[in-house]
Amino acid sequence: MPALIASRGGKAVRMTLPAMLLLLGIAASPAVAQQHTVVIEAMQFSPQVIEVRAGDTITWKNRDPFPHTVTAQDRSFDSGEIAPDQGWTFKAARKGTFPYVCTLHPTMKGSVVVK
């Protein structure tokens, strides 16, 4: 990486761009929010456990021929019924682990891990 020249007290100082930004107190830009997908098919969530960052969005897509729900155990999110060939999107805001279930089919379980 080419060095930049900055003046400090009348003296020329060579430094890289990251060092210059650090000196100026400019942090690297925050990570861009990502979009994730969980497929509901054959009476299961795939992936069953999904790890995301705060600010990311997750879309559940129902590929089964009957409705499902995505309902957090702590009720922090609830999709309501997701019809066949439809989806529901949730934006992860709070860090933590959030187990969820399909309330129509309680053997269907998953978990969202927000880092």
VEXSE-708241 format. One record per atom (N, C-alpha, C): atom name; z, x, y; residue in three letters; residue number from 1. Coordinates in steps of 0.05 Angstrom, whole numbers. Each point is the difference from the previous one (the first is absolute). Layout:
N
+------+--------+--------+--------+------+------+
| name |      z |      x |      y | resn | resi |
+------+--------+--------+--------+------+------+
|   CA |      Z |      X |      Y |  ala |  NUM |
...
+------+--------+--------+--------+------+------+
//
This chain:
115
+------+--------+--------+--------+------+------+
| name |      z |      x |      y | resn | resi |
+------+--------+--------+--------+------+------+
|    N |      0 |     17 |    -24 |  met |    1 |
|   CA |      0 |    -17 |     24 |  met |    1 |
|    C |      0 |     18 |     25 |  met |    1 |
|    N |    -18 |     -5 |     19 |  pro |    2 |
|   CA |      0 |     17 |     24 |  pro |    2 |
|    C |     25 |     -3 |     16 |  pro |    2 |
|    N |      8 |     21 |     13 |  ala |    3 |
|   CA |     24 |      0 |     16 |  ala |    3 |
|    C |     -7 |     -9 |     29 |  ala |    3 |
|    N |     19 |    -13 |     12 |  leu |    4 |
|   CA |     -3 |     -8 |     28 |  leu |    4 |
|    C |     17 |     19 |     17 |  leu |    4 |
|    N |     -7 |      2 |     24 |  ile |    5 |
|   CA |     16 |     17 |     18 |  ile |    5 |
|    C |     14 |    -17 |     20 |  ile |    5 |
|    N |     27 |      3 |      1 |  ala |    6 |
|   CA |     16 |    -15 |     19 |  ala |    6 |
|    C |     14 |     20 |     18 |  ala |    6 |
|    N |      6 |     -9 |     24 |  ser |    7 |
|   CA |     15 |     17 |     18 |  ser |    7 |
|    C |     29 |     -8 |      0 |  ser |    7 |
|    N |     17 |     21 |     -3 |  arg |    8 |
|   CA |     29 |     -5 |      1 |  arg |    8 |
|    C |     12 |     21 |     18 |  arg |    8 |
|    N |     10 |     -8 |     23 |  gly |    9 |
|   CA |     12 |     18 |     18 |  gly |    9 |
|    C |    -19 |     22 |      9 |  gly |    9 |
|    N |    -25 |     -7 |      3 |  gly |   10 |
|   CA |    -20 |     19 |      9 |  gly |   10 |
|    C |    -11 |     17 |    -23 |  gly |   10 |
|    N |     10 |     -3 |    -24 |  lys |   11 |
|   CA |    -10 |     16 |    -23 |  lys |   11 |
|    C |    -17 |    -18 |    -17 |  lys |   11 |
|    N |    -21 |     11 |    -10 |  ala |   12 |
|   CA |    -18 |    -14 |    -19 |  ala |   12 |
|    C |     13 |      0 |    -28 |  ala |   12 |
|    N |      1 |    -23 |    -12 |  val |   13 |
|   CA |     11 |     -2 |    -27 |  val |   13 |
|    C |    -21 |    -13 |    -18 |  val |   13 |
|    N |     -5 |     12 |    -23 |  arg |   14 |
|   CA |    -20 |    -11 |    -19 |  arg |   14 |
|    C |     15 |    -18 |    -19 |  arg |   14 |
|    N |    -11 |    -24 |     -5 |  met |   15 |
|   CA |     12 |    -18 |    -20 |  met |   15 |
|    C |    -21 |    -18 |    -11 |  met |   15 |
|    N |      5 |    -10 |    -24 |  thr |   16 |
|   CA |    -19 |    -19 |    -13 |  thr |   16 |
|    C |      4 |    -28 |     13 |  thr |   16 |
|    N |    -19 |    -17 |     -5 |  leu |   17 |
|   CA |      1 |    -27 |     11 |  leu |   17 |
|    C |     25 |    -15 |    -10 |  leu |   17 |
|    N |      7 |      0 |    -26 |  pro |   18 |
|   CA |     24 |    -13 |     -9 |  pro |   18 |
|    C |     25 |     10 |     14 |  pro |   18 |
|    N |      1 |     27 |      5 |  ala |   19 |
|   CA |     23 |     11 |     13 |  ala |   19 |
|    C |      1 |     -9 |     29 |  ala |   19 |
|    N |    -23 |     -3 |     13 |  met |   20 |
|   CA |     -2 |     -9 |     28 |  met |   20 |
|    C |     10 |    -29 |      2 |  met |   20 |
|    N |     -9 |    -17 |    -19 |  leu |   21 |
|   CA |      8 |    -28 |      0 |  leu |   21 |
|    C |     30 |     -2 |     -5 |  leu |   21 |
|    N |     11 |     16 |    -18 |  leu |   22 |
|   CA |     28 |      0 |     -5 |  leu |   22 |
|    C |     16 |      8 |     25 |  leu |   22 |
|    N |    -10 |     21 |     14 |  leu |   23 |
|   CA |     13 |      9 |     24 |  leu |   23 |
|    C |      0 |    -22 |     22 |  leu |   23 |
|    N |    -22 |    -15 |      1 |  leu |   24 |
|   CA |     -2 |    -22 |     20 |  leu |   24 |
|    C |     15 |    -25 |     -8 |  leu |   24 |
|    N |     10 |      0 |    -25 |  gly |   25 |
|   CA |     15 |    -24 |     -9 |  gly |   25 |
|    C |    -18 |    -22 |     -9 |  gly |   25 |
|    N |    -25 |      6 |     -7 |  ile |   26 |
|   CA |    -18 |    -20 |    -10 |  ile |   26 |
|    C |      0 |      0 |    -30 |  ile |   26 |
|    N |     10 |    -21 |    -12 |  ala |   27 |
|   CA |      1 |     -2 |    -29 |  ala |   27 |
|    C |    -26 |     -8 |    -12 |  ala |   27 |
|    N |     -4 |      6 |    -25 |  ala |   28 |
|   CA |    -24 |     -9 |    -13 |  ala |   28 |
|    C |     -1 |    -30 |     -1 |  ala |   28 |
|    N |    -23 |    -12 |      1 |  ser |   29 |
|   CA |     -2 |    -29 |      0 |  ser |   29 |
|    C |     11 |    -12 |    -26 |  ser |   29 |
|    N |     13 |    -23 |      2 |  pro |   30 |
|   CA |     11 |    -12 |    -24 |  pro |   30 |
|    C |    -21 |     -7 |    -20 |  pro |   30 |
|    N |      7 |     -2 |    -25 |  ala |   31 |
|   CA |    -19 |     -7 |    -21 |  ala |   31 |
|    C |    -12 |    -28 |      5 |  ala |   31 |
|    N |    -25 |     -3 |     -6 |  val |   32 |
|   CA |    -13 |    -25 |      4 |  val |   32 |
|    C |      8 |    -19 |    -23 |  val |   32 |
|    N |      6 |    -25 |      7 |  ala |   33 |
|   CA |      8 |    -20 |    -20 |  ala |   33 |
|    C |    -22 |     -3 |    -21 |  ala |   33 |
|    N |      8 |     -3 |    -25 |  gln |   34 |
|   CA |    -18 |     -3 |    -23 |  gln |   34 |
|    C |     -1 |    -28 |    -10 |  gln |   34 |
|    N |    -21 |     -8 |    -13 |  gln |   35 |
|   CA |     -3 |    -26 |    -13 |  gln |   35 |
|    C |      1 |      5 |    -30 |  gln |   35 |
|    N |     17 |    -15 |    -14 |  his |   36 |
|   CA |      4 |      2 |    -29 |  his |   36 |
|    C |     -7 |    -27 |    -13 |  his |   36 |
|    N |     -7 |      1 |    -26 |  thr |   37 |
|   CA |     -6 |    -25 |    -14 |  thr |   37 |
|    C |     15 |     -1 |    -27 |  thr |   37 |
|    N |     11 |    -23 |     -5 |  val |   38 |
|   CA |     12 |     -5 |    -26 |  val |   38 |
|    C |    -16 |    -23 |    -12 |  val |   38 |
|    N |    -10 |      3 |    -24 |  val |   39 |
|   CA |    -16 |    -20 |    -14 |  val |   39 |
|    C |     18 |    -16 |    -18 |  val |   39 |
|    N |     -2 |    -26 |      2 |  ile |   40 |
|   CA |     15 |    -18 |    -18 |  ile |   40 |
|    C |    -21 |    -10 |    -21 |  ile |   40 |
|    N |      4 |      9 |    -25 |  glu |   41 |
|   CA |    -19 |     -7 |    -21 |  glu |   41 |
|    C |     14 |      2 |    -27 |  glu |   41 |
|    N |     -7 |    -18 |    -18 |  ala |   42 |
|   CA |     12 |      0 |    -27 |  ala |   42 |
|    C |     30 |     -2 |      1 |  ala |   42 |
|    N |     10 |    -16 |     19 |  met |   43 |
|   CA |     29 |     -6 |      3 |  met |   43 |
|    C |     16 |     26 |      6 |  met |   43 |
|    N |    -12 |     18 |     16 |  gln |   44 |
|   CA |     15 |     24 |      8 |  gln |   44 |
|    C |    -10 |     10 |     27 |  gln |   44 |
|    N |     17 |     15 |     13 |  phe |   45 |
|   CA |     -6 |     13 |     25 |  phe |   45 |
|    C |     -9 |     29 |     -6 |  phe |   45 |
|    N |    -23 |      8 |     12 |  ser |   46 |
|   CA |    -10 |     27 |     -5 |  ser |   46 |
|    C |     -8 |     13 |     26 |  ser |   46 |
|    N |     15 |     22 |      8 |  pro |   47 |
|   CA |     21 |     12 |    -14 |  pro |   47 |
|    C |     26 |    -16 |      2 |  pro |   47 |
|    N |     17 |      4 |    -20 |  gln |   48 |
|   CA |     26 |    -15 |      0 |  gln |   48 |
|    C |     19 |     10 |     21 |  gln |   48 |
|    N |      0 |     26 |      5 |  val |   49 |
|   CA |     15 |     12 |     22 |  val |   49 |
|    C |    -19 |     14 |     19 |  val |   49 |
|    N |      2 |     -7 |     25 |  ile |   50 |
|   CA |    -17 |     12 |     21 |  ile |   50 |
|    C |     17 |     13 |     21 |  ile |   50 |
|    N |     -7 |     25 |      7 |  glu |   51 |
|   CA |     13 |     15 |     20 |  glu |   51 |
|    C |    -17 |      1 |     25 |  glu |   51 |
|    N |     12 |     -7 |     23 |  val |   52 |
|   CA |    -15 |     -1 |     25 |  val |   52 |
|    C |     18 |     12 |     22 |  val |   52 |
|    N |    -11 |      3 |     23 |  arg |   53 |
|   CA |     16 |      9 |     24 |  arg |   53 |
|    C |      4 |    -24 |     18 |  arg |   53 |
|    N |     22 |      1 |     15 |  ala |   54 |
|   CA |      5 |    -21 |     20 |  ala |   54 |
|    C |    -25 |     -2 |     18 |  ala |   54 |
|    N |     -9 |    -24 |      5 |  gly |   55 |
|   CA |    -24 |     -5 |     16 |  gly |   55 |
|    C |    -25 |     -5 |    -16 |  gly |   55 |
|    N |      0 |      7 |    -26 |  asp |   56 |
|   CA |    -22 |     -5 |    -18 |  asp |   56 |
|    C |     -1 |    -30 |     -6 |  asp |   56 |
|    N |    -24 |     -9 |     -9 |  thr |   57 |
|   CA |     -3 |    -27 |     -9 |  thr |   57 |
|    C |     -7 |      0 |    -30 |  thr |   57 |
|    N |      8 |    -21 |    -13 |  ile |   58 |
|   CA |     -5 |     -4 |    -28 |  ile |   58 |
|    C |    -13 |    -27 |     -3 |  ile |   58 |
|    N |    -22 |     -2 |    -15 |  thr |   59 |
|   CA |    -13 |    -25 |     -6 |  thr |   59 |
|    C |      1 |     -5 |    -30 |  thr |   59 |
|    N |     11 |    -23 |     -7 |  trp |   60 |
|   CA |      0 |     -8 |    -28 |  trp |   60 |
|    C |    -24 |    -18 |     -4 |  trp |   60 |
|    N |    -16 |      6 |    -20 |  lys |   61 |
|   CA |    -24 |    -16 |     -6 |  lys |   61 |
|    C |      3 |    -13 |    -27 |  lys |   61 |
|    N |     -1 |    -27 |      0 |  asn |   62 |
|   CA |      4 |    -15 |    -25 |  asn |   62 |
|    C |    -27 |     -3 |    -15 |  asn |   62 |
|    N |     -2 |     13 |    -23 |  arg |   63 |
|   CA |    -24 |     -1 |    -17 |  arg |   63 |
|    C |      4 |    -18 |    -24 |  arg |   63 |
|    N |     24 |    -13 |     -2 |  asp |   64 |
|   CA |      5 |    -19 |    -22 |  asp |   64 |
|    C |    -11 |    -27 |      8 |  asp |   64 |
|    N |     -3 |    -18 |    -20 |  pro |   65 |
|   CA |    -11 |    -26 |      6 |  pro |   65 |
|    C |     21 |    -21 |      8 |  pro |   65 |
|    N |     24 |      9 |      7 |  phe |   66 |
|   CA |     21 |    -18 |      9 |  phe |   66 |
|    C |     16 |     14 |     21 |  phe |   66 |
|    N |     16 |    -14 |     16 |  pro |   67 |
|   CA |     15 |     12 |     23 |  pro |   67 |
|    C |     23 |     17 |     -9 |  pro |   67 |
|    N |      8 |     18 |     19 |  his |   68 |
|   CA |     23 |     17 |     -3 |  his |   68 |
|    C |     14 |      3 |     27 |  his |   68 |
|    N |     24 |     11 |      0 |  thr |   69 |
|   CA |     14 |      6 |     25 |  thr |   69 |
|    C |      8 |     30 |     -1 |  thr |   69 |
|    N |      6 |     10 |     23 |  val |   70 |
|   CA |     11 |     27 |      4 |  val |   70 |
|    C |     25 |     -5 |     16 |  val |   70 |
|    N |     24 |     -1 |    -13 |  thr |   71 |
|   CA |     25 |     -7 |     13 |  thr |   71 |
|    C |     20 |     22 |     -4 |  thr |   71 |
|    N |      9 |     12 |     23 |  ala |   72 |
|   CA |     20 |     21 |     -2 |  ala |   72 |
|    C |     27 |    -11 |    -10 |  ala |   72 |
|    N |     13 |     16 |    -16 |  gln |   73 |
|   CA |     26 |     -8 |    -11 |  gln |   73 |
|    C |     20 |     -6 |     23 |  gln |   73 |
|    N |     -1 |     15 |     22 |  asp |   74 |
|   CA |     18 |     -5 |     23 |  asp |   74 |
|    C |    -12 |    -20 |     20 |  asp |   74 |
|    N |    -23 |    -12 |     -7 |  arg |   75 |
|   CA |    -14 |    -20 |     16 |  arg |   75 |
|    C |    -11 |     11 |     27 |  arg |   75 |
|    N |     -2 |     27 |      2 |  ser |   76 |
|   CA |    -11 |     12 |     24 |  ser |   76 |
|    C |    -30 |     -6 |      4 |  ser |   76 |
|    N |    -14 |     -7 |    -22 |  phe |   77 |
|   CA |    -27 |     -9 |      2 |  phe |   77 |
|    C |     -5 |    -20 |    -22 |  phe |   77 |
|    N |    -19 |    -18 |      5 |  asp |   78 |
|   CA |     -7 |    -21 |    -19 |  asp |   78 |
|    C |    -28 |    -10 |      7 |  asp |   78 |
|    N |    -18 |      4 |    -19 |  ser |   79 |
|   CA |    -28 |     -7 |      5 |  ser |   79 |
|    C |     -6 |    -30 |     -1 |  ser |   79 |
|    N |     18 |    -15 |    -13 |  gly |   80 |
|   CA |     -7 |    -28 |     -7 |  gly |   80 |
|    C |    -21 |      2 |    -22 |  gly |   80 |
|    N |    -11 |    -22 |     -8 |  glu |   81 |
|   CA |    -20 |      1 |    -22 |  glu |   81 |
|    C |    -26 |     13 |      9 |  glu |   81 |
|    N |     -9 |     19 |    -16 |  ile |   82 |
|   CA |    -26 |     13 |      5 |  ile |   82 |
|    C |    -19 |    -12 |    -20 |  ile |   82 |
|    N |    -19 |    -14 |      9 |  ala |   83 |
|   CA |    -20 |    -14 |    -17 |  ala |   83 |
|    C |    -18 |     20 |    -14 |  ala |   83 |
|    N |    -13 |     -8 |    -22 |  pro |   84 |
|   CA |    -19 |     18 |    -13 |  pro |   84 |
|    C |    -21 |     10 |     19 |  pro |   84 |
|    N |     -8 |     25 |     -2 |  asp |   85 |
|   CA |    -20 |     13 |     16 |  asp |   85 |
|    C |      8 |      1 |     30 |  asp |   85 |
|    N |     26 |     -2 |      6 |  gln |   86 |
|   CA |      9 |      3 |     27 |  gln |   86 |
|    C |     19 |     23 |      1 |  gln |   86 |
|    N |      9 |      7 |     24 |  gly |   87 |
|   CA |     18 |     23 |      4 |  gly |   87 |
|    C |     21 |     -6 |     21 |  gly |   87 |
|    N |     20 |     18 |      1 |  trp |   88 |
|   CA |     21 |     -2 |     20 |  trp |   88 |
|    C |      6 |     28 |      9 |  trp |   88 |
|    N |      4 |      4 |     26 |  thr |   89 |
|   CA |      4 |     26 |     11 |  thr |   89 |
|    C |     28 |      1 |     14 |  thr |   89 |
|    N |     13 |     22 |     -5 |  phe |   90 |
|   CA |     27 |      5 |     11 |  phe |   90 |
|    C |      1 |     28 |     13 |  phe |   90 |
|    N |     12 |      1 |     23 |  lys |   91 |
|   CA |      4 |     26 |     14 |  lys |   91 |
|    C |     28 |     10 |     -5 |  lys |   91 |
|    N |      2 |     23 |    -12 |  ala |   92 |
|   CA |     26 |     12 |     -6 |  ala |   92 |
|    C |     12 |     13 |     25 |  ala |   92 |
|    N |     23 |    -10 |      8 |  ala |   93 |
|   CA |     12 |      9 |     25 |  ala |   93 |
|    C |     26 |     16 |     -4 |  ala |   93 |
|    N |     15 |     -8 |    -20 |  arg |   94 |
|   CA |     27 |     11 |     -5 |  arg |   94 |
|    C |      0 |     17 |    -25 |  arg |   94 |
|    N |     12 |     24 |      3 |  lys |   95 |
|   CA |      2 |     18 |    -23 |  lys |   95 |
|    C |     19 |    -11 |    -21 |  lys |   95 |
|    N |     -6 |      6 |    -25 |  gly |   96 |
|   CA |     17 |     -9 |    -22 |  gly |   96 |
|    C |    -17 |     -7 |    -24 |  gly |   96 |
|    N |     14 |     -9 |    -21 |  thr |   97 |
|   CA |    -13 |    -10 |    -25 |  thr |   97 |
|    C |      3 |    -30 |     -2 |  thr |   97 |
|    N |    -22 |    -14 |     -3 |  phe |   98 |
|   CA |      0 |    -29 |      0 |  phe |   98 |
|    C |    -11 |    -11 |    -26 |  phe |   98 |
|    N |     17 |     -6 |    -20 |  pro |   99 |
|   CA |    -10 |    -13 |    -24 |  pro |   99 |
|    C |    -10 |    -28 |      7 |  pro |   99 |
|    N |    -22 |     -8 |    -14 |  tyr |  100 |
|   CA |    -10 |    -27 |      4 |  tyr |  100 |
|    C |     -8 |    -13 |    -26 |  tyr |  100 |
|    N |     -5 |    -26 |      1 |  val |  101 |
|   CA |     -6 |    -15 |    -24 |  val |  101 |
|    C |    -20 |    -22 |      7 |  val |  101 |
|    N |    -14 |    -10 |    -20 |  cys |  102 |
|   CA |    -16 |    -24 |      4 |  cys |  102 |
|    C |     19 |    -23 |     -8 |  cys |  102 |
|    N |      7 |    -17 |     19 |  thr |  103 |
|   CA |     19 |    -21 |     -5 |  thr |  103 |
|    C |    -11 |    -21 |    -20 |  thr |  103 |
|    N |    -26 |     -1 |     -3 |  leu |  104 |
|   CA |    -13 |    -19 |    -19 |  leu |  104 |
|    C |      0 |     11 |    -28 |  leu |  104 |
|    N |      2 |     27 |     -2 |  his |  105 |
|   CA |     -1 |     14 |    -26 |  his |  105 |
|    C |     21 |     23 |      1 |  his |  105 |
|    N |     26 |     -6 |     -3 |  pro |  106 |
|   CA |     21 |     19 |      5 |  pro |  106 |
|    C |     -1 |     26 |    -17 |  pro |  106 |
|    N |    -17 |      1 |    -21 |  thr |  107 |
|   CA |     -2 |     25 |    -15 |  thr |  107 |
|    C |    -18 |     20 |     15 |  thr |  107 |
|    N |    -15 |     -9 |     20 |  met |  108 |
|   CA |    -17 |     17 |     16 |  met |  108 |
|    C |     17 |     13 |     22 |  met |  108 |
|    N |      3 |     26 |     -1 |  lys |  109 |
|   CA |     17 |     14 |     19 |  lys |  109 |
|    C |    -14 |     25 |     11 |  lys |  109 |
|    N |      7 |      7 |     24 |  gly |  110 |
|   CA |    -10 |     24 |     13 |  gly |  110 |
|    C |     20 |     10 |     19 |  gly |  110 |
|    N |     -8 |     22 |     14 |  ser |  111 |
|   CA |     18 |     12 |     20 |  ser |  111 |
|    C |    -17 |     14 |     21 |  ser |  111 |
|    N |      9 |     -3 |     25 |  val |  112 |
|   CA |    -12 |     14 |     22 |  val |  112 |
|    C |     21 |     21 |     10 |  val |  112 |
|    N |     -9 |     25 |      1 |  val |  113 |
|   CA |     17 |     22 |     10 |  val |  113 |
|    C |    -11 |      8 |     27 |  val |  113 |
|    N |     15 |     -3 |     21 |  val |  114 |
|   CA |     -9 |      7 |     27 |  val |  114 |
|    C |     15 |     25 |      8 |  val |  114 |
|    N |    -15 |     21 |      6 |  lys |  115 |
|   CA |     11 |     26 |      7 |  lys |  115 |
|    C |     -1 |      5 |     30 |  lys |  115 |
+------+--------+--------+--------+------+------+
//
